[in-house]
Amino acid sequence: MRFLIVNSDDFGYSREVNTAVMRAHREGILTSASLMVAEAGFAEAVAMARATPSLGVGLHVAVSYDHALLRPAEIPHLVDASGRFGADPLRVSLRYAFSRAAQAELRREMEAQFERFAQTGLPWSHVDGHQHMHLHPVVWDILLELCDRYSIHRLRIPHEELRAHFRAGGDGFSLNTVASLFLRVQRRRCLRTLRQRAAQGKPVIFHCDRVYGQLQTGNMHTDYLLRLLPRLKGCISEVYFHPGSPHAHLLPAAEQCGGVRDMELQALLAPEARASIDHLNLRLCRYIDAEQESQISRAGPLR
């Protein structure tokens, strides 16, 4: 049997996202969510998660585009006067790479985000990053230190194939395609650091064989999902979505019904998706379940 984690990013961003996440979990195939701790829907999301222990909830570290947790006066090299990070991942990446002041503030901001998640009392499912900025070398090194501090060793490391994406009817070449090539380089460095950690006797970091969603972000519609599922390459895979968020493409007005407004929530609720998962003998699970299965099979950290 192969295992599939279906995750929603941006949990806690807004009431709309929170409502979509809970519906996709209760009525659809969603098993997991990544929580933003500095956004308007945070408190509501935590209350929902506490009432729904079957949903795996991890930390969605935000160090670009959206809001920081600390006040602007505390991290002036990271955010603008409204408390938002830079929207351009390239500029943000260069700032983190070359500004010592920004690096020091980045550490404090990430420490604050980890601590806020810990204070919720929710079981740690996993950690990942908004716009995959957690793969940035400076961010990644801090991330590993904080994961050790909080004893959480399940991380997302994106890895999807262009061939599977295009054969599933995915969007053509775009900025997401270019970004995916850059992420491959970052992924190799991350895996190298994990091997070094293992050689030093540090706790093993679990990650999935494959993680799908970046190439089709915001447009993970039902037809794409149904064509992608048979092409999943990993023994343990993750497919992530953004239901209810501004990133999710809206359905045409004539197709909106039952409170479903975007393509990604529609895909998560589609009966055909559940039927395909059953037909393919994929077991829906959370990060912690997948890690336990990996240990039982003595597979160790998947490469």
Secondary structure, 3 states (H helix, E strand, C coil): CEEEEEEEEEECCCHHHHHHHHHHHHHCCCCEEEECCCCCCHHHHHHHHHCCCCCEEEEEECCCCCECCCCCCCCCCCECCCCEECCCHHHHHHHHHHCHHHHHHHHHHHHHHHHHHHHCCCCCCCEEEHHHHHHCHHHHHHHHHHHHHCCCCEECCCECCHHHHHHCCCCCCCHHHHHHHHHHHHHHHHHHHHHHHHHCCCCCCECCCEEECCCCCCCCCHHHHHHHHHHCCCCEEEEEECCCCCCCCECCHHHCECCECEHHHHHHHCHHHHHHHHHCCEEEECHHHHHHHHHHCCCCCCC
